[in-house]
């Protein structure tokens, strides 16, 4: 027979620990451009001789992009606000 550990936790006990506090998200009010998967995007300072990046997906303020010449499994993760639609 195994013994089960029983420990009663009250709400005050959880709130007293510092590691349960999450930092507040910064609300900048910035509107991000819609970049659906499969679309192409460029950086503001991207050189003209560099082709646009293909958007794989965007989630949580970050986008995964790739160059078509890089191959299927190579991508780069960048901040969404650094990209604009090509």
C-alpha positions as a Python dict, from the first residue, in 0.01 Angstrom:
ca = {
    (1, 'X'): (0, 0, 0),
    (2, 'X'): (132, 340, -85),
    (3, 'X'): (82, 634, 143),
    (4, 'X'): (-65, 944, -11),
    (5, 'X'): (77, 1277, 91),
    (6, 'X'): (-195, 1512, 200),
    (7, 'X'): (-118, 1875, 250),
    (8, 'X'): (-389, 2132, 279),
    (9, 'X'): (-309, 2460, 103),
    (10, 'X'): (-505, 2772, 173),
    (11, 'X'): (-530, 3075, -56),
    (12, 'X'): (-323, 3300, 171),
    (13, 'X'): (-33, 3058, 155),
    (14, 'X'): (-12, 3075, -225),
    (15, 'X'): (-25, 3453, -240),
    (16, 'X'): (262, 3490, 5),
    (17, 'X'): (515, 3332, -235),
    (18, 'X'): (704, 3568, -467),
    (19, 'X'): (746, 3316, -746),
    (20, 'X'): (372, 3312, -818),
    (21, 'X'): (364, 3678, -927),
    (22, 'X'): (374, 3737, -1300),
    (23, 'X'): (502, 4065, -1440),
    (24, 'X'): (233, 4279, -1596),
    (25, 'X'): (229, 4291, -1974),
    (26, 'X'): (326, 4627, -2113),
    (27, 'X'): (34, 4785, -2291),
    (28, 'X'): (185, 5009, -2557),
    (29, 'X'): (-128, 5053, -2764),
    (30, 'X'): (72, 4965, -3076),
    (31, 'X'): (-132, 4812, -3359),
    (32, 'X'): (51, 4531, -3534),
    (33, 'X'): (8, 4463, -3903),
    (34, 'X'): (-165, 4137, -3990),
    (35, 'X'): (91, 3891, -4124),
    (36, 'X'): (-85, 3562, -4207),
    (37, 'X'): (120, 3245, -4260),
    (38, 'X'): (252, 3225, -4615),
    (39, 'X'): (264, 3602, -4663),
    (40, 'X'): (587, 3792, -4722),
    (41, 'X'): (734, 4060, -4497),
    (42, 'X'): (1032, 4294, -4488),
    (43, 'X'): (1225, 4479, -4220),
    (44, 'X'): (1219, 4859, -4221),
    (45, 'X'): (1596, 4870, -4281),
    (46, 'X'): (1615, 4565, -4510),
    (47, 'X'): (1846, 4610, -4811),
    (48, 'X'): (1681, 4612, -5154),
    (49, 'X'): (1889, 4318, -5278),
    (50, 'X'): (1758, 4089, -4999),
    (51, 'X'): (1425, 3924, -5091),
    (52, 'X'): (1129, 3944, -4852),
    (53, 'X'): (1095, 3686, -4575),
    (54, 'X'): (814, 3432, -4581),
    (55, 'X'): (604, 3433, -4263),
    (56, 'X'): (566, 3088, -4105),
    (57, 'X'): (351, 3199, -3810),
    (58, 'X'): (309, 3478, -3554),
    (59, 'X'): (225, 3420, -3190),
    (60, 'X'): (277, 3617, -2870),
    (61, 'X'): (436, 3920, -3037),
    (62, 'X'): (696, 3709, -3219),
    (63, 'X'): (702, 3579, -3576),
    (64, 'X'): (892, 3294, -3731),
    (65, 'X'): (1015, 3384, -4080),
    (66, 'X'): (1238, 3220, -4338),
    (67, 'X'): (1399, 3280, -4672),
    (68, 'X'): (1286, 3037, -4941),
    (69, 'X'): (1649, 2954, -5020),
    (70, 'X'): (1717, 2851, -4656),
    (71, 'X'): (1532, 2520, -4678),
    (72, 'X'): (1224, 2394, -4502),
    (73, 'X'): (1358, 2350, -4147),
    (74, 'X'): (1557, 2671, -4106),
    (75, 'X'): (1376, 2977, -3967),
    (76, 'X'): (1440, 3297, -3776),
    (77, 'X'): (1227, 3424, -3486),
    (78, 'X'): (1183, 3803, -3474),
    (79, 'X'): (963, 4056, -3298),
    (80, 'X'): (636, 4118, -3480),
    (81, 'X'): (672, 4497, -3467),
    (82, 'X'): (997, 4482, -3668),
    (83, 'X'): (815, 4342, -3973),
    (84, 'X'): (595, 4508, -4234),
    (85, 'X'): (405, 4348, -4519),
    (86, 'X'): (603, 4328, -4844),
}
